[in-house]
Amino acid sequence: MRIIGIDPGLACLGWGVIDADQGRIRHVANGQCRSSGPDLAQRLLSLHQQLSDVFATHRPAAAAVEQTFMNRDGVATLKLGQARGIAMLVPAQAGLSVAEYAPNAVKKAVVGVGHADKRQIQHMVRLQMPGVALAGPDAADALAIAMCHSFHAQSAGRLSAALAAAEGRR
């Protein structure tokens, strides 16, 4: 299954694409969409166009996005929420449902602790995908989000299979 992870950001939106098959993951591509334009609407449009191009190129079958956390700056949180809207809209336009993961859940799934820093995430992404050239910290976070979704999807598949087997024994 080809999975895209998206790390929303207004200035820089990270994306990472992996192929996951029976617990094995393989790096496909990663990058960062940088917004441009004279105002917020144009910046959001530029993110939409760039992310749409990523979808057209890599054709993911599943998408996962990091949830937004609240910070003290309400205006910054609102702008991040608008960029997150683009991160959810593009997969929806491609006909995909979008899984959402809290930042701590992603860190716990990939690093093993929920309060890992960006260096630790980058290190674990490189360990899981040797030779990967990261486009930047936001791309590394996006790959971690894709990996987290892969782990959760694999666990859900095993649970479904176990439940089906148990039901068949009745």
Residue, then its C-alpha position, 0 to 999 in steps of 0.5 A: m500500500r502506498i501511503i503519504g504522510i503530510d506534516p501541515g505548515l503554512a510556510c512549509l508543508g512536509w510530505g513523505v511517501i512510502d510503500a508498506d507491505q506486510g510490515r516492511i516499508r520502503h521510501v518512495a519520495n519526500g519533499q517540502c511544499r513552500s508557500s508563496g504569494p502576496d497574501l494568505a489566499q495565494r499562499l494556500l493556493s500555492l500549497h494546494q497546487q504543489l501538494s496536488d502535483v505530489f498526488a498526481t506523481h506518486r498516486p498514494a492509496a492512503a493518507a495520514v495527516e498530523q493533528t494540529f495542536m493549540n499554542r499560545d498564539g491564536v492567529a498562528t494556530l488558525k493559519l496552521g489550521q488553514a494549511r491543515g485544511i489543504a493537507m486534508l482537502v487534497p487527499a479527499q479530492a483524490g478520493l482518499s479518507v484521511a487518518e489523523y494522528a496526534p504529534n505524540a502518537v507519531k513520535k511514540a510509534v516511530v521513536g518509542v517516546g511521545h516527546a521526541d525531538k526532531r533530531q530523534i525523528q530524523h534519526m529513526v526515519r533514517l534507521q528505518m529507511p537506510g540511504v534516504a535523503l531527507a528534504g528537510p525536517d518537515a519531510a522527515d516528520a511527514l515520513a514519520i506520519a506515514m510510518c505511523h499510519s503503516f504501523h497502525a494499519q498493520s495492527a488493525g489488519r492483524l486484529s481483524a484477521a484474529l477476530a475473523a479467525a475467532e468468529g470462524r471457530r464459533 
